[in-house]
Amino acid sequence: MEKPQTTTEELNRSLGLWSALSIVIGTIIGSGIFFKQASVLDSAGSSSLALLAWVIGGVITLTSGLTVAEIGAQMPYTGGLYVYIENIYGRLLGFLSGWMQAIVYGPAIIAAVAGFMSILMTELFGLSAAWRVPLAVVTILAIGGMNLLDNRVGAGFAILTTVGKLIPIAAIIVFGLFFGHEDAIGQTVSQVQQSSGNFGVAVLATLFGYDGWILIANLGGEMKNPQKLLPKAIIIGITTVLVIYTLITFGVFRFLPADKIHQLGEGATGYLATAAFGKVGGRLLSIGIIISMMGTINGKIMTFPRIVYAMAKRRDLPFSRYLAYVTPKAKEPVVAIGFILALATVMMCFFDPDHLSDLCVFTVYCFYTLAFFGIFILRRRNKGKERPFSTPLYPWIPLISIAGGLFVLVSEVFNDPWGVVLFVGITILGLPVLWVVKEMDKRRQM
């Protein structure tokens, strides 16, 4: 396949398997599994259905990853989903997918994870809720500053935080499974209000916990052997997370009754940590969870600016000349990183992290679903050509991923129609922006 114009060879190809795998796992395991237990339970109505929601969310994510792995292996370039959509559907939809990730999804998901992390930080240090936004802003700026250095620095931090996050995960799983005595599996939540959601919304909430798996594709142009490495990193990473999430959820339900999880809300995991390991142990476990979230933020700050950079190289954005700048030595898109961090900061000031998490999942799944359909288009277009990776059990795996994508979209439309209108409206706003940018380019060339 001809290399698209959306990429460049300016970035370093220095990422190996362990770096890629750490980025996949690190960007997925963040705040979702620790902060979404109560909201998933509330929407599902019972602990058995909540556990099932986490499993279904993992299956949807795994089938999505298997589908995109085939597409990504054929287009191993910087830009990820932006490149895939453009090559399959054309220039306009490709631009919208990039605009959506650069303006809506990327900043929103960074803001959501940082927002959840700041809740735990204020509880850890005994600070008031007024400190949440300042703490979140300082954290993303510090991690963003680290990513202004060589990409191997960010990749090294991803490996360290991925290893570090395994400690609180292992502690919760082991304590819940072997020392839990509530056995909440099968319990219903007796105090949940009628408006809290349904099973579809519960699955949607789990998908925020699983989200991030596709972001490694944004670094395709910086991998040593992306045709082989990209599918391997996606599949091993998602499968590992699916097992971990199921065990964590089961461990939480073994330790806490359903009504107690509902009552504690976002603080359920912190309560479990303190109850299980005492005040000091609980604090150490909370620090481990915070490190886990920092690793997730790092992975997203590593990947999303690459989309801005790829779009700026095409002169698709205002101030593209500056957004496409990379440092001479480290080859880092420093202005694009600053742009993403600025938008994330604004969103943290005006949106609740729980609300942001649901809406950003809906927005990105609009384009995920298009990509899932794209595998059929590519197979027909490239009939007879050898593929670096083929999705197993074709066409059933892609069909399951498409069904899962449509399920997400319909569930969120019914759950939060006005939020959907807002985020879809911001995405569509990209069309007049593109027209203005291209008109200005024409005038400069005259």
Buried (B, 14 or more C-beta within 10 A) or exposed (E): EEEBEBBBEEBBBBBBBEBBBBBBBBBBBBBBBBBBBBBBBBBBBBBBBBBBBBBBBBBBBBBBBBBBBBBBBBBBBBBBBBBBBBBBBEEEBBBBBBBBBBBBBBBBBBBBBBBBBBBBBBBBEEBEEEEBBEBBBEBBBEBBBBBBBBBBBBBBBBBBBBEBBBBBBBBBBEBBBEEBEBEBBEBBBEEBEEEBBBBBBBBBBBBBBBBBBBBBBBBBBBBEBBBBBBBBBBBBBBBBBBEBBBBBBBBBBBBBBBBBBBBBBBBBBBBBBBEBBEEEBBBBBBBBBBBBBBBBBBBBBBBBBBBBBBBBBBBBBBEBEBBBBBEEEBBBBBBBBBBBBEBBBEBBEEBEBBBBBBBBBBBBBBBBBBBBBBBBBBBEEEEEEEBBBBBEEBEEBBBBBBBBBEBBBEBBBEBBEEBBEBBBEBBEEBEEBBEEBEEEEEEEEE
